[in-house]
Amino acid sequence: MSTISGGVLAGSTDGKPINITATSSPGTTIHQAGASGFDELWIYCYNSDWSADHYLYVLWGGVTGGDTIKYKIEAGKEKLVIQGPKRISGAILVAAYADVAGVLYCTGGFNRIS
């Protein structure tokens, strides 16, 4: 029988938004999966710059081209970065960087299923 528990993203302090300050790899930590089972993630990103669109680069457990997904975050808007739950496992680290430091913020949560 599976056990499900949930929480805030590992890169967050008490559920507060994670300010993406990195502008290159290895990025700002968003979440790290547990060593066993898997985590279902929901990650949102908010662009606090009302005058320009910016780009968020999410690193899924590595820094090669296939591990990185680029998202356009429109000026002054929130965007669901991961459509529905994205599953990760094996202590994979999810990190992100942006084209400009300090204007993008990530929020979200996870369900750990073991």
N, C-alpha and C positions, 0 to 999 in steps of 0.2 A: 504494500500500500504506500502511495506517495505522501510525502509531507510537504505542505506549502507554507512558506512564510514570506513576508514582504518587508519592504523598507525603502529608505531614500537611497539615492545613488551614492556610491562610496566616495566620490569626489566632492560631495556636498557636506557642509557643516550644518547639522540639524535641519536638513531639508531646504536650506537657503539656495538660491540660484548659484550656479558655478560660473564665475567670470572667466571667460576664455582669454587668458593673457598671453598665451604662446602664439607665435607667428610662424613656427616651423615645428617639424618633428623633433622630439617625441611627443610634444603637445602637453596640454593640461589634462590631468586625469578626470575622466567622467565616471567610470565604474570598473571594478574588477570582479569577475565571476568567481564563485566559490570553486574549491578544488574538486568537489564531486557534485553530481546532479547537474542542473543547468539553471540559468537565470533568464527570465523573460523581461526584457527592458522596454520601457517607453521613455523616449528622450524628446524633449521639446527645446527649441532654441528661439530666443527673443533678440531682436536687433534694436538696441537702445538709441541708435543713430537714426534720427528721423529724416536726415537729408540724403542718405545714400544706402544702396544695397551693399551687402557684404557677403563673403563666402566663408563657410564652415567646412573644414576638412576633418572627417571622422576616421580615426585609425582603429581598425578592428583587429587587434592582436598582432599587429606588425606595421612595418613602414614601407612595404613595397607597393607598387601600383595597384595590385589586386586587393590589398588590405585597406585602401583609402577610398572613401566616397566623398565627393564634393557636393555641397548643398548651397544654393543661393538663398539667403535670408533677406527678404525685402525690408526696406526702410520702415522702422516703427512697427513691425508686425511680428507675430509669433507664428512659428511653423512647426508642425509635427514632423520631426526629422525621420523617425522610424515609423513606418506605417504599420500599426498594430504591434503586437509583441515581436521583438527580435530576440531569438534565443542564442545564448552563448554558454560555453562551458569550459572546463579545464583551466580555470584561473586566468582566462584571457583578459587582458587589459584593454579597455576601450578608452581612448584619449582623443583630444581634438585640438586643432589650432585654427586660427582665422587669418584673413588677409590684413586685418588691423587689430591690434591688441586692445582689450578692454571694452569693446562695444557689444559683443555677443555674450549672452548668458544662457546656460542650459539648465533645465529642470527636468524632473521626471521621477521614475521609481522603478521598482522591479519586484517580481515574484521569484523566490528561490524554490525550486522543486527538486526534492531529493527522494 
